[in-house]
Amino acid sequence: MKTFEWRSITPHAIAVGIFLVVAVIFCKPALEGKVLSQGDVIHWKGMAQDMYNYKAKHGHFPLWNNNLFGGMPAYQIALESANPVSPIYVHTAMMVLKKPIAYFFLLCVAFYFLSQVIGVRPWLGILGGIAYAYATYSPVIVAVGHDTKMQAMGYLPAFLAALWLIYKKQYWWGAALTALFSALLIAMNHLQVTYYGLIVAGFMTVGFAIQWIKQKDYKHLATSLAIAIVAGIIGATANLVTLATTNDYAKATVRGSSLSLDSTGKTVRQNGLQIDRAFYYGSYGIDETFTFMIPRIYGGSSSDVGQELDGNSHLAKIAVEKGISEDQAAQFAGSIGTYWGTQPGTSGPVYLGAIVCFLFIFGMVYVKSRHKWWIFGVCLLAIMMSWGSNFSAFNTFLFNNLPFYNKFRAPDIILVVPQLLFPLLGIMALHQVFNETDKAEALKKLRTSLYITGGFLLVALGLYLSFSYTGRNDEAIRNMFTQSLGGNKEEGTNFYNALRADRKSLFGADLLRSILFIGASIALLWLFLKNKLKMAYAMAAIIILSSIDVLSVGRKYLSENNFTEEEVMNDNAFKPSAVDVEILKDTSRARVLNLAAQGGPYNDAITSYHHRSVGGYHPAKLSIYDDLISYQLNKQPLNIGVLNMMNTKYVIVPNPQNGQPVLQVNPGALGQAWFVKHILYVKEAGEAMKAVDNLNPKDTAVVEEKFKKDIPFQPVADSSAVISLVNNDNDVIHYRTSSSTNQFAVFSEVFYDRGWKAYIDDKETPIIQTNYVLRGLAIPAGNHQVRFEFKPASYYNSNVAAIVASALIWLLLIGAIVFTVRKNKVTT
């Protein structure tokens, strides 16, 4: 018995060991104490610093962030969770394996778990795990800092495997692991990947259900669906704090159902993102889908991240001809982005592996299992959805009709689905062929697959010969070359034509590369089926070739260049400049508008690391603040009245001579709160925004008529009236007021009615939306204590349910263990 148990676990231990070794080698600088220089993570640190400062003082994160966009809920930045299962892997792996080793290891192991649940040979699970984890999309998103997306991709195959266990009638373990992995998947808080995972789970469930209906196994159908739904609900409920707050917050953002303004300034009801905004980034080109098999058909990346060109490129050679040294020419060529497809920009292609793509085709031709049809169906859907605006009619229909789909942007994220399912069907095909008794039939299917794959490659060859190799940004590139060459248009055109030649060379080289990899894999299978090569050798060779295929391309987009010393990275990103130091001398914490920020003030969270910023960086801004940016803050010239009412005392501008930041002080900033003399009532939000165009916020407040009932009086001027800030502690703000007459106070705090409460002398009073984006209060005569408290019901009401659900997950896991032990005792 002991020998049997040891032999059964040995291949799995070897697989885990291989995954660990590959991850360590691939991310070797992480073991040398270096960290990834990830743009999105750097911005996240900027967003979160105000919250970490608060946590250092109070022991927990606040629910409101003061340093982004004049203030906003902090749910999507950092949040204390009641779900005790979510940090299990993350905390342990980060301590032991470090980032990003832990991420790639997670994807490999989770895919391997799925491969064993569906019943393929362990060695083939290694092929699939490496193919899934290191397909180029993974290194690309790790390099830019999409950590939560990577972790969600890690838990996705484990979640599907757990469902598969339920459908295989392993109810106890299936239920326990479905609850666990759904909880972990959702806990990563990348709801777009979770959404696509549910689409895959839906297709998979339909595939199983059709089989059960044909077998008339209605009892198992009902039991499986009931267990899967209940387990999924438990997993979701364990994350109820995150889900509830996200759902509540989304209603007030550009992704939710909220009031907004159209291009004419009229108020409209917006449900979800506008389609142009959702599809602008990440609409994969239809021809670009060939990158699954040929990575640089459209050049690779639009920046120097992949360093696609070297000293042997046409661009480097023409630079050498102009007298530039070979080393400098190679550096110059490597700094030029080569992507020329339909997207505004990309950090790298979605390459699944030439061998993996062939194996997928082989699987569709050869695999006898009915599972291939739902796999094909969901992959086809995912590919068409990834085309976004390039397949407008289809995707517009989905955007307007598929539930919740209009909350997401960047449609190419759904390509994580074929990234998972292409290698899954591929290893199913290999498992079948290595267990095949009718090798003549297998050879026939292999030949058919060769013809189909050859057809795709012939189409790719046609594209290679017919492409113009010109892109949407080429005029800007040509002008850049011309300017760098002293305005010589002819020379600029020569450099541009060299770049076009390099684009063609990249396509041609990768086309040949893919043909060789596919040809080698076909030859290995043919030799095995002809009994000229032993199964172990054929299997090992295909695993090694496939791994080399994806790892070598993925390495281009996550190399040693992406790692740096942590101190150096933090200094480069967050070391305060002379301007920052000067602003920080002011303890009033007035707001800052950084017009010198790289990428603009509203795509920058570095400023928020040090200051209470008028700008910021967040993919889901409050709708009213997004309107303020569009209709006021982006105006030229700047609307000084808006800066004043936002208490913007400091404006950072670039020096026109050297681009260095220069500080300008705005003496008109109105402070944290002030009393106005007049209230201007308008009918609706659009009129409120227009009124702000010429508003003197020091004297007049703009209020919509619907709030008139909450203001029982007209303010009466009192030159001696005083309102002063006592303390702003993120979730609680105290003011002190004194006046001999009734007053209306305006606060330079963003209006958000989904949790903020106001109290005058401990008596709740309505908060009035003022000047479109701020808060206002009607304050009676006398001396008063005013308090704002942020207590969103979505957070506080969901805590208990999340704790209970988390406890149920642990009970299910214990129950599964007990059931297994008892079953084994009965068996023995």
Buried (B, 14 or more C-beta within 10 A) or exposed (E): EEEEEEEEEEBBEEBBEBBBEBBBEBBEBBEEEBBBBBBBBBBBBBBBBBBEBBBEEEEEBBBBBBBBBBBBBBBBBBBEBBBBBBEEBBEEBBEEBBBBBBBBBBBBBBBBBBBBBBEBBBBBBBBBBBBBBBBBBBBBBBBBBBBBBBBBBBBBBBBBBBBBBBBBEBBBBBBBBBBBBBBBBBBBBBBBBBBBBBBBBEBBBBBBBEBBEEEEBEEBBEBBBEBBEBBBEBBBBBBBBBBBBBBBBBEBBBBBBBBBBEEEBBBEEBEBBBBEEBBBBBBBBBBBBBBBBBBBBBBBBBBBBBBBBEBEBBBBBBBBEEEBEEEBBBBBBBEBBBBBBBBEEBBBBBBBBBBBBBBBBBBBBBBEBEBBBBBBEBBEBBBBBBBBBBBBEEBBEBBEEEEEBBBBBBBBBBBBBBBBBBBBBBBBBBBBBBEBEEBEEBBBBBEBBBEBBEEBBEEBEEBBEEBEBBBEBBEEBBEBBBEEBEEBEEBBBBBBBBBBBBBBBBBBEBBEBBBEBBBBBBEBBBBBBEEEBEEEEBBBBBBEBBBBBBBEBBBBBBBEEBBBBEEEBBEEBBEEBEBBEEBEEEEEBBBBBBBBBEEEBBEBBBBBBBBBBBBBBBEBBBBBBBBBBBBBBEEEEBBEBBBBBBBBBBBBBBEEEEEEBBBEEBEEBBBBBBBBBEBBBBEEBBBBBBBBEEBEBBEBBBBBEEBEEBBEBEBBEBEEBEBEBEEBBBBBBBBEBBBEBBBBBBBBBBBBEBBBBBBBEEEEBBBBBBBBBBBBBBBBBEEBEBBBBBEBEBBBEBBEBBBBBBBBBBEBBEBBEEBEEEEEEEEE
